[in-house]
């Protein structure tokens, strides 16, 4: 419960613009984009397999809408079968069993030696009787009765037994194999060889043996005969040795199904599937041709490759959601230095949705060549240029990367389309830097066209395209850039009005001194008009020096005193000899004076001036004290005077441009009171004015640094010293006497006009 309350508290702290209509607009744009993307790439547009049948003539073409890679299941199965046939069956050499057979043979040999070489009896009959009794006692059933009857101890010489033991050891070492009871067990493995594994205390030995070279339990006699042929035993003794050794030899090599299956699983897990590729625009099925099995396999692969599974849909949803939230939530103050307005959020959401939807709808278009990136048809530069002009270049640069990335993630762009869109968008975010005229948009379009052509050449070179492809694609790349610049010219004016944006183009229009509102200001309050012009010059110069928006400062200075048009004669710059405040109470005068800020804001809103200009009008006095009437009230009123009653009711400047206009307005108005202004007097006077504003906290929210204030002060001194310089007194020149008085009067006039100061 506590966690839920904490989450709700955090949500309440979010800016209002992210909790109401702007957020709803963003969600709407997101869902529209997501719906179009998923429908466009979902199974709703799959090819109907029932239309085609192997062996029948196709009634229509099927062209791949996108490049895919798919597994050839049959070829992979055949590859797996081949690899499995290479895997040998694994047999283990049983060391314990071999040791038992060796021990058995040694016991038999020991008995033979004890009987044959015993000095106690030399009677052959007694020796044979002792042998038969020992065999019956220790090795019953080992030898047949015929063998025992015919057996002669004379043959059992030391040499014969030594050679028989050597043959026996060789057979055990070579191994007698016990094959699986069912022959089908080994059918899926290597038919020519097996693998023999021997275990010892410190190592494992593996040996590949051909099936034709192994001996099984039914070939023990052949194994003995083969081993005797390798020894120096006389052929005369072969039959005796075989009958003697055969009972002591059994299987000591056994099939290991566990390790064999492990080998098989290892091979299966490491086998690489056979991949086939279908290029975008490739004709999978051709109308009028017989459909082959391979055609149907490719058609099924196209249908399977569409994003119709839950995992891919979730991934597309999350990627698009991340894109939209990034564009709206994270592209605010971190990028532009200020929070985005509702209308700006609307613009970003709509542009993003249009871009994603447009790329999704055009992804299925096909051209005569496979080299053409689909993004050539998408005016990425247009989508980037609009926020560059209307909002901020850094935000536009971020969109230039984010939007093509979103199209790439939603499978609307391949890698070449993504590269082309990135190049076009990034170029568009830079070429409008410093643009002040509508013609600059046309020049920007040409620059974008040049960048598009360079990118297109690089893409075609990487694809090894033929020379005949270049002219057509370079034309479309050029058209994309120039068309984007021309479209901006058409979209910009209505968007400027809809967003009320302070673009450089609109500010230049507002800075025209022949604008109707400025001409009305000149007619109604000429002193205020002149003062506004004088404020604009140092404000513009100072903003240029500190890197602020100089054009915005100039326009803000022109319009900052619009509210004085209603009551011009209550302000000193419009007065002649009579000052109406001499006959008014200080509190009444303050009400009239500070009302010009509120009236100026209202008039600016009626005129539809940009928000930034309205902020300058509302903040150019901040909440500073109107000291003249505050001091007058202290002298006239008996009760203590509250300072807040004599303060402007605005907020301190929140931008550098607004703060500079405040300082320029204060400085220009106050400097008129200086008697014989000199550069030193002006510098000292401006320093005191700046210090006063800093001490009263009027610049604390403007992001101006002390370094900026020093630069602004120098700019003001340079601008105002040239205008308010001291003037010398010129002596009067008397006209010389002349006979022709009419002529001498003309000469005097000429001399006086020539001497007038410039």
C-alpha positions in Angstrom: 0.0 0.0 0.0 2.9 2.3 0.8 4.5 1.6 -2.5 1.3 2.4 -4.4 1.0 5.7 -2.6 4.6 6.5 -3.3 4.0 5.8 -7.0 0.9 8.0 -7.1 2.8 10.8 -5.5 5.6 10.6 -8.1 3.0 10.6 -10.9 1.4 13.8 -9.4 4.8 15.4 -9.6 5.1 14.9 -13.3 4.6 18.0 -15.5 1.0 18.7 -16.3 1.8 18.4 -20.0 2.8 14.8 -19.6 -0.4 13.8 -17.7 -3.2 15.3 -19.8 -3.8 16.1 -23.5 -0.2 16.0 -24.7 0.3 12.6 -23.3 -3.0 11.4 -24.8 -1.8 12.7 -28.2 1.4 10.8 -27.8 -0.3 7.6 -26.9 -2.7 8.0 -29.9 0.2 8.5 -32.2 2.0 5.5 -30.8 -1.0 3.2 -31.1 -1.7 4.4 -34.7 1.9 3.7 -35.7 1.9 0.3 -33.9 -1.3 -0.8 -35.5 -0.2 0.1 -39.0 3.2 -1.6 -38.5 1.8 -4.8 -37.0 -1.0 -5.1 -39.6 1.4 -4.4 -42.4 3.8 -7.1 -41.4 1.4 -9.5 -39.8 -0.1 -12.7 -41.2 -3.1 -10.8 -42.6 -1.2 -10.1 -45.8 0.2 -13.6 -46.2 0.1 -15.4 -49.5 -2.7 -18.0 -49.8 -1.0 -21.3 -50.3 -4.2 -22.8 -51.7 -3.7 -20.7 -54.9 -0.6 -22.6 -55.9 0.1 -26.3 -56.3 3.2 -28.1 -57.4 3.0 -29.0 -61.1 0.3 -26.4 -61.9 0.8 -23.2 -63.8 0.9 -20.1 -61.6 -1.9 -17.6 -62.2 -0.1 -14.6 -60.6 3.3 -13.4 -59.6 4.6 -13.5 -56.1 7.3 -11.1 -55.3 9.3 -11.0 -52.0 8.4 -7.9 -50.1 11.5 -8.1 -48.0 14.8 -10.0 -47.8 14.7 -13.1 -45.7 16.8 -16.1 -44.8 15.2 -19.4 -44.1 16.3 -22.9 -43.3 16.1 -25.6 -46.0 14.8 -28.3 -43.7 15.2 -31.2 -46.2 18.8 -30.2 -47.0 19.6 -29.8 -43.3 18.1 -33.3 -42.7 20.3 -34.8 -45.4 23.4 -33.0 -44.1 22.6 -34.4 -40.6 22.2 -37.9 -42.0 25.5 -37.6 -43.7 27.2 -36.4 -40.5 25.5 -39.1 -38.5 26.8 -41.8 -40.8 30.3 -40.5 -40.1 29.9 -41.0 -36.4 31.4 -44.4 -35.3 29.8 -46.6 -32.8 31.8 -46.5 -29.5 33.1 -49.7 -27.9 34.9 -49.9 -24.5 37.8 -52.3 -23.8 37.0 -54.1 -20.5 40.3 -54.3 -18.6 38.8 -56.2 -15.7 37.4 -58.9 -17.9 40.7 -59.2 -19.7 42.5 -59.5 -16.4 40.2 -62.4 -15.4 41.0 -64.3 -18.6 44.7 -63.7 -18.1 44.5 -65.0 -14.5 42.6 -68.1 -15.8 45.3 -68.9 -18.4 48.1 -68.4 -15.8 46.4 -70.9 -13.5 46.1 -73.4 -16.4 49.7 -73.0 -17.3 50.8 -73.4 -13.7 48.9 -76.7 -13.5 50.5 -77.9 -16.7 54.0 -77.0 -15.5 53.4 -78.7 -12.1 52.3 -81.9 -13.7 54.6 -82.1 -16.7 57.7 -81.0 -15.1 57.2 -82.7 -11.7 60.2 -85.0 -10.8 58.0 -87.3 -8.7 56.6 -89.3 -11.5 57.7 -90.0 -15.0 55.0 -92.5 -16.0 53.0 -91.0 -18.9 49.9 -92.7 -17.7 50.1 -91.3 -14.3 50.8 -87.8 -15.7 47.8 -88.0 -18.0 45.6 -89.2 -15.1 46.8 -86.3 -13.0 46.1 -83.8 -15.9 42.6 -85.1 -16.4 41.9 -85.0 -12.7 43.2 -81.4 -12.5 41.1 -80.3 -15.5 38.0 -81.9 -14.0 38.7 -80.1 -10.7 39.7 -76.7 -11.9 38.5 -76.3 -15.5 35.4 -78.4 -15.8 33.7 -78.2 -19.2 36.6 -76.3 -20.8 37.8 -79.1 -23.1 35.9 -81.8 -24.9 36.4 -85.4 -24.0 38.0 -86.1 -27.4 40.5 -83.4 -26.8 41.3 -84.7 -23.4 41.7 -88.3 -24.6 43.9 -87.3 -27.5 45.8 -84.7 -25.5 49.5 -85.5 -25.1 51.6 -83.8 -22.5 54.5 -84.3 -24.7 53.4 -81.4 -26.8 53.3 -79.1 -23.7 56.9 -78.1 -23.9 58.1 -74.9 -22.3 58.6 -73.4 -25.7 55.1 -74.3 -26.8 53.5 -72.8 -23.7 55.5 -69.6 -24.0 54.4 -69.1 -27.6 50.8 -70.0 -26.7 50.9 -67.4 -23.9 52.2 -64.8 -26.3 49.4 -65.6 -28.8 46.9 -65.4 -25.9 48.2 -62.0 -24.8 48.1 -60.7 -28.3 44.4 -61.8 -28.7 43.4 -60.1 -25.4 45.2 -56.9 -26.4 43.6 -56.8 -29.8 40.2 -57.6 -28.2 37.2 -59.8 -29.0 34.2 -57.7 -29.7 30.7 -58.4 -28.5 28.3 -56.9 -31.0 24.8 -55.6 -30.1 22.1 -58.3 -30.2 20.2 -56.4 -32.9 22.1 -55.4 -36.0 19.8 -52.4 -36.6 21.4 -50.7 -33.6 24.5 -49.9 -35.6 22.8 -49.1 -38.9 22.7 -45.3 -38.3 26.4 -45.1 -37.6 29.5 -45.3 -39.6 29.3 -48.6 -41.5 33.0 -49.0 -42.0 34.6 -48.2 -38.7 34.1 -48.1 -35.0 35.9 -46.4 -32.1 37.6 -48.4 -29.5 38.1 -46.7 -26.1 40.7 -48.0 -23.6 40.8 -46.6 -20.1 43.9 -46.6 -17.9 44.8 -44.9 -14.7 46.2 -41.8 -16.2 44.8 -41.6 -19.7 42.1 -42.5 -22.2 43.1 -44.0 -25.6 40.8 -43.9 -28.6 41.4 -45.9 -31.7 39.5 -46.0 -35.0 39.2 -49.6 -36.2 37.7 -50.9 -39.4 34.9 -53.4 -39.0 36.8 -55.9 -41.3 39.7 -55.9 -38.9 37.9 -56.9 -35.7 37.2 -60.4 -34.3 33.9 -61.3 -32.6 33.0 -64.2 -30.4 32.1 -66.4 -33.4 35.6 -65.8 -34.9 37.8 -66.6 -31.9 39.4 -69.4 -33.8 40.3 -67.1 -36.7 41.7 -64.6 -34.2 43.9 -67.3 -32.7 45.1 -68.5 -36.1 45.7 -64.9 -37.2 47.7 -64.2 -34.1 49.7 -67.4 -34.4 50.6 -66.5 -38.0 52.2 -63.4 -36.6 54.3 -65.4 -34.2 57.1 -68.0 -34.9 54.9 -71.0 -33.9 55.2 -73.9 -36.3 52.1 -74.6 -38.3 52.1 -78.1 -37.0 51.0 -76.9 -33.6 48.3 -74.6 -34.9 45.4 -77.0 -34.3 46.6 -77.9 -30.9 47.0 -74.3 -29.9 43.6 -73.4 -31.1 41.9 -76.1 -29.1 44.0 -75.2 -26.1 43.4 -71.5 -26.2 39.9 -71.3 -27.4 38.2 -72.1 -24.0 40.1 -69.3 -22.2 39.1 -66.5 -24.7 35.8 -64.6 -24.5 34.6 -61.1 -25.4 36.4 -58.2 -23.7 35.2 -55.3 -25.9 31.6 -54.2 -25.4 29.4 -51.7 -27.2 28.7 -48.5 -25.2 25.3 -47.1 -26.2 25.5 -44.2 -23.8 28.7 -42.7 -25.2 27.6 -43.5 -28.8 24.3 -41.5 -28.3 26.3 -38.7 -26.6 28.5 -38.5 -29.7 25.4 -38.4 -31.9 23.7 -35.7 -29.8 26.9 -33.6 -30.0 27.0 -33.9 -33.8 23.4 -33.0 -34.0 23.8 -29.9 -31.8 26.7 -28.7 -33.8 25.3 -29.2 -37.2 24.8 -25.9 -39.1 21.4 -25.7 -40.8 21.4 -25.2 -44.6 20.3 -21.6 -45.1 18.8 -20.2 -48.3 18.2 -16.5 -49.0 15.5 -14.6 -50.8 16.3 -11.0 -51.8 13.8 -8.2 -51.5 12.0 -7.8 -54.8 12.9 -11.4 -56.0 10.2 -13.1 -58.0 9.4 -16.2 -56.0 6.6 -17.4 -58.3 6.3 -16.3 -61.9 2.9 -16.1 -63.6 2.5 -18.5 -66.4 5.2 -20.9 -65.2 4.8 -24.3 -63.5 5.1 -24.2 -59.8 8.0 -26.3 -58.5 8.5 -27.8 -55.0 11.3 -25.3 -54.5 8.8 -22.5 -55.3 6.4 -23.7 -52.7 9.2 -24.0 -50.1 10.1 -20.4 -50.7 6.5 -19.3 -50.5 6.0 -21.1 -47.2 9.2 -19.4 -46.0 7.9 -16.0 -46.9 4.7 -16.7 -44.9 6.6 -18.0 -41.9 9.0 -15.0 -41.9 6.2 -12.5 -41.3 5.9 -11.1 -37.8 3.0 -13.2 -36.6 4.3 -14.6 -33.4 3.8 -13.1 -30.0 7.5 -12.6 -29.2 8.2 -10.5 -32.3 5.0 -8.5 -31.8 6.0 -7.7 -28.2 9.5 -6.7 -29.4 8.1 -4.3 -32.0 5.7 -2.8 -29.5 8.4 -2.2 -26.9 10.7 -0.7 -29.4 8.1 1.7 -30.8 7.0 2.6 -27.2 10.6 3.3 -26.3 10.9 5.5 -29.3 7.8 7.6 -28.6 8.6 8.0 -24.9 12.1 9.0 -25.7 10.9 11.5 -28.2 8.5 13.2 -25.9 9.6 12.6 -22.3 13.4 12.7 -22.7 13.7 15.3 -25.5 12.7 18.2 -23.2 14.9 20.3 -21.1 17.8 17.8 -21.4 18.1 18.6 -25.1 16.6 22.0 -25.7 17.3 23.6 -22.4 13.6 24.1 -21.7 10.4 22.1 -21.3 8.5 21.5 -24.4 5.1 23.2 -24.8 2.0 21.2 -25.5 1.9 22.2 -29.2 5.5 21.1 -29.6 4.8 17.7 -28.1 1.8 17.4 -30.5 4.1 18.2 -33.4 6.8 15.7 -32.4 4.2 13.0 -31.8 2.4 13.6 -35.1 5.7 13.8 -37.1 6.9 10.6 -35.5 3.7 8.8 -36.2 3.5 10.0 -39.8 7.1 8.9 -40.4 6.7 5.4 -38.9 3.4 4.8 -40.7 4.8 6.1 -43.9 7.8 3.8 -43.8 5.5 0.9 -43.0 3.2 1.5 -45.9 6.0 2.1 -48.5 8.0 -0.9 -47.5 6.1 -3.2 -49.8 6.6 -1.0 -52.9 8.8 -2.6 -55.6 10.9 -1.0 -58.3 12.6 -2.1 -61.4 15.9 -2.4 -59.5 16.8 -4.0 -56.2 19.5 -1.4 -55.5 17.1 1.4 -54.6 16.7 2.1 -50.9 13.1 2.5 -49.9 14.0 5.6 -47.8 14.6 7.5 -51.0 10.8 7.9 -51.2 10.6 9.1 -47.6 11.3 12.8 -47.0 13.3 12.3 -43.8 14.9 15.7 -44.3 11.4 17.4 -44.2 10.5 15.7 -40.9 13.8 16.8 -39.5 13.9 20.4 -40.9 10.5 21.3 -39.4 11.5 20.7 -35.7 14.9 22.3 -36.5 13.2 25.6 -37.4 10.2 25.4 -35.1 11.7 23.9 -31.9 15.5 23.4 -31.6 18.3 22.0 -33.8 19.6 19.6 -31.2 16.1 18.0 -30.8 16.0 17.7 -34.6 19.4 16.0 -34.7 18.1 13.5 -32.1 15.0 12.9 -34.3 17.2 12.4 -37.3 18.7 9.4 -35.7 15.7 8.1 -33.7 13.1 8.0 -36.4 15.2 6.0 -39.0 16.1 3.7 -36.1 12.5 3.2 -35.3 11.8 2.3 -39.0 14.7 -0.1 -39.0 13.5 -1.8 -35.8 10.0 -2.2 -37.3 11.5 -3.9 -40.4 10.4 -1.1 -42.7 14.0 -0.2 -43.5 16.9 -2.5 -44.5 20.4 -1.5 -43.7 20.9 0.6 -46.9 17.6 2.5 -46.4 18.6 3.2 -42.8 22.0 4.6 -43.8 20.4 6.8 -46.5 17.7 8.1 -44.1 20.4 8.8 -41.3 22.6 10.7 -43.8 19.7 12.8 -45.1 18.2 13.6 -41.7 21.5 14.5 -40.0 22.4 16.8 -42.9 19.0 18.5 -42.6 19.6 19.2 -38.9 22.8 21.1 -39.7 22.2 23.0 -43.0 19.7 25.4 -41.5 22.1 26.8 -39.0 21.9 30.6 -39.3 19.1 30.5 -41.9 17.1 33.8 -41.8 15.5 34.0 -45.2 13.0 31.7 -47.0 15.5 31.3 -49.8 17.8 29.7 -47.3 15.4 26.7 -47.3 15.9 26.2 -51.0 19.7 26.3 -50.5 19.3 23.8 -47.7 17.4 21.5 -50.0 20.3 21.7 -52.5 22.8 20.8 -49.7 20.7 17.9 -48.7 20.4 16.7 -52.3 24.2 16.8 -52.5 24.5 14.7 -49.3 21.9 12.3 -50.6 23.8 11.8 -53.9 27.1 11.1 -52.1 25.3 8.6 -49.8 23.6 7.0 -52.8 26.9 6.6 -54.7 28.5 5.0 -51.6 25.5 2.6 -51.3 25.7 1.6 -55.0 29.4 1.1 -54.9 29.1 -1.2 -51.9 26.4 -3.2 -53.8 28.5 -3.4 -57.0 25.7 -1.9 -59.0 26.1 -1.5 -62.7 26.7 1.9 -64.3 23.2 2.0 -65.8 21.6 2.1 -62.3 23.3 5.3 -61.2 21.5 8.0 -63.2 18.0 7.0 -62.1 18.8 6.6 -58.4 20.8 9.8 -58.3 17.8 11.6 -59.7 15.6 10.3 -57.0 18.2 11.2 -54.3 18.4 14.7 -55.7 14.6 15.0 -55.9 14.3 13.9 -52.2 16.6 16.7 -51.0 15.2 19.5 -53.1 11.6 18.4 -52.6 12.1 18.4 -48.8 13.3 22.0 -49.0 10.4 23.1 -51.1 7.9 21.3 -48.9 9.2 23.1 -45.9 8.4 26.3 -47.6 4.8 25.2 -47.8 4.4 23.7 -44.4 6.3 26.2 -42.3 3.9 29.3 -42.3 0.8 27.4 -41.1 2.9 25.5 -38.5 4.5 28.7 -37.3 1.0 30.1 -36.7 -0.3 26.9 -35.2 2.7 26.5 -32.8 3.1 30.3 -32.4 6.8 29.5 -32.8 9.6 32.2 -32.7 11.4 31.0 -35.8 14.0 33.2 -37.3 11.8 33.7 -40.3 8.9 34.9 -38.3 11.1 37.1 -36.0 12.5 38.8 -39.1 9.0 39.5 -40.3 8.2 40.9 -36.8 11.3 43.0 -36.8 10.1 45.0 -39.8 9.6 48.6 -38.5 6.8 49.1 -41.1 4.7 46.5 -39.3 1.2 48.0 -38.6 1.5 47.6 -34.8 4.9 49.4 -34.7 3.5 52.2 -36.9 0.6 52.6 -34.5 3.1 52.7 -31.6 5.0 55.4 -33.4 1.9 57.4 -34.0 0.5 57.0 -30.5 3.7 57.1 -28.4 6.6 58.4 -30.5 8.8 58.6 -27.4 8.2 55.0 -26.5 8.8 54.0 -30.1 12.2 55.8 -30.1 13.0 54.3 -26.7 12.2 50.8 -28.0 14.5 51.2 -31.0 17.2 52.4 -28.7 16.8 49.4 -26.4 16.9 47.0 -29.3 20.4 48.0 -30.5 22.4 47.2 -27.3 20.2 44.2 -26.5 20.9 42.7 -29.9 24.6 43.4 -29.7 24.9 41.9 -26.2 23.1 38.7 -27.2 25.4 38.2 -30.1 28.3 38.4 -27.8 27.1 35.9 -25.2 25.7 33.5 -27.8 22.0 34.1 -27.1 19.2 34.7 -29.7 20.0 38.2 -30.9 17.1 38.4 -33.3 14.6 37.4 -30.5 16.1 40.1 -28.2 15.7 42.7 -30.9 12.0 41.8 -31.6 11.4 41.6 -27.8 12.8 45.1 -27.4 10.7 46.5 -30.2 7.5 45.1 -28.6 8.3 45.3 -24.9 6.4 48.5 -24.2 3.3 47.9 -26.4 1.1 48.4 -23.3 2.0 52.1 -23.3 0.0 52.8 -26.4 -3.2 53.0 -24.3 -2.0 55.8 -22.0 1.2 57.2 -23.6 1.2 60.6 -21.8 1.6 58.9 -18.4 5.2 57.9 -19.4 7.9 60.5 -19.3 9.4 59.7 -22.7 6.1 60.9 -24.3 5.5 64.0 -22.2 6.3 67.6 -23.1 5.8 70.2 -20.3 2.9 68.6 -18.3 3.3 65.5 -16.1 -0.1 64.1 -15.0 1.6 62.3 -12.1 2.2 65.6 -10.4 -1.5 65.8 -9.7 -2.0 62.1 -8.8 -1.4 60.1 -5.6 1.6 57.8 -5.8 -0.5 54.6 -5.5 -2.6 55.7 -8.4 0.4 56.5 -10.4 1.9 53.1 -9.7 -1.3 51.4 -10.8 -1.1 53.2 -14.1 2.6 52.6 -14.6 2.7 48.9 -14.0 -0.5 48.3 -15.9 1.4 48.8 -19.2 3.0 45.3 -18.7 -0.3 43.5 -18.4 -1.8 45.5 -21.3 1.3 44.8 -23.4 0.9 41.0 -22.7 -2.8 41.1 -23.6 -2.1 43.1 -26.8 0.7 40.7 -27.8 -1.6 37.7 -27.4 -4.2 39.4 -29.5 -1.6 39.9 -32.2 -0.5 36.3 -31.9 3.1 37.1 -31.1 5.3 34.1 -30.2 5.4 32.9 -26.6 9.1 33.9 -26.3 8.3 37.5 -27.2 5.3 37.6 -24.8 7.6 36.3 -22.1 10.0 39.2 -22.7 7.1 41.7 -22.5 5.9 40.1 -19.2 9.3 39.9 -17.6 11.1 43.1 -18.8 10.5 44.7 -15.4 10.4 41.5 -13.3 9.0 42.2 -9.8 11.3 45.2 -9.2 10.3 48.3 -7.2 9.1 51.5 -8.9 11.4 53.5 -6.7 10.3 57.1 -7.8 6.7 56.6 -6.6 7.8 54.4 -3.6 10.0 57.3 -2.4 7.2 59.8 -3.1 4.7 57.8 -1.1 7.1 57.5 1.9 7.3 61.3 1.9 3.5 61.9 1.6 2.0 59.1 3.6 2.2 59.1 7.4 1.8 55.4 7.9 4.6 52.9 6.9 4.6 52.1 3.2 4.7 48.5 2.1 7.3 48.1 -0.6 5.3 45.2 -2.3 2.6 47.7 -3.1 5.0 49.6 -5.4 6.5 46.6 -7.2 5.8 45.3 -10.7 3.7 42.2 -10.6 5.6 40.1 -13.1 8.2 37.4 -12.7 12.0 37.9 -13.0 13.4 37.0 -16.4 13.6 33.2 -17.1 15.7 33.4 -20.3 18.9 35.1 -21.2 17.2 37.2 -23.9 14.5 38.4 -21.5 17.2 39.4 -19.0 19.3 41.3 -21.6 16.2 43.2 -22.7 15.5 44.1 -19.0 19.0 45.4 -18.6 18.9 47.3 -21.9 15.6 48.8 -21.1 16.7 50.0 -17.6 20.1 51.2 -18.9 18.7 53.2 -21.9 16.0 54.9 -19.8 18.3 55.7 -16.9 21.2 57.0 -18.9 19.1 59.8 -20.2 19.4 61.4 -16.8 23.2 61.7 -17.0 24.5 65.2 -17.4 27.3 65.3 -20.0 27.7 61.5 -20.3 31.3 60.4 -20.8 32.5 56.8 -21.3 33.7 56.7 -17.7 30.4 58.0 -16.4 28.4 55.6 -18.6 30.6 52.6 -17.5 30.2 53.4 -13.8 26.5 54.1 -14.2 25.9 50.7 -16.0 27.9 48.9 -13.4 25.7 50.3 -10.6 22.5 49.4 -12.4 23.7 45.8 -13.0 24.8 45.5 -9.4 21.4 46.7 -8.2 19.5 44.1 -10.4 21.8 41.3 -9.1 21.3 42.3 -5.5 17.5 42.4 -5.8 17.5 38.9 -7.4 16.1 40.0 -10.8 18.7 37.9 -12.7 18.7 34.7 -10.5 16.5 32.7 -12.9 17.9 33.9 -16.2 20.9 31.5 -16.4 23.2 34.5 -16.9 26.7 34.1 -15.4 28.9 36.9 -14.1 31.0 36.4 -17.1 28.0 37.0 -19.3 27.2 40.2 -17.3 30.7 41.5 -18.0 30.3 40.9 -21.7 26.9 42.5 -21.7 28.2 45.5 -19.9 31.0 46.0 -22.5 28.5 45.6 -25.3 26.2 48.2 -23.7 29.0 50.7 -23.1 30.1 50.4 -26.7 26.6 50.8 -28.1 25.5 53.6 -25.8 28.7 55.6 -25.7 28.5 56.2 -29.4 24.9 57.5 -29.1 25.0 59.5 -25.8 28.4 61.1 -26.3 29.0 64.7 -25.1 28.5 67.4 -27.7 30.6 70.5 -28.0 29.0 74.0 -28.1 29.5 75.6 -31.5 30.0 79.4 -31.5 27.5 81.6 -33.4 28.8 82.9 -36.7 27.7 86.3 -37.8 27.0 86.8 -41.4 29.3 89.4 -43.1 27.8 92.6 -44.3 27.0 92.7 -47.9 25.3 94.9 -50.3 23.0 92.1 -51.5 21.2 91.2 -48.2 19.2 88.4 -49.9 22.5 86.8 -51.0 24.2 87.2 -47.6 21.2 85.5 -45.8 21.6 82.5 -48.0 25.3 82.3 -47.2 24.6 82.5 -43.5 22.2 79.6 -43.7 24.7 77.6 -45.7 27.4 78.2 -43.1 25.1 77.2 -40.2 23.9 74.0 -41.8 27.5 73.1 -42.6 28.5 73.5 -39.0 25.7 71.3 -37.6 27.0 68.3 -35.7 26.6 64.8 -37.2 
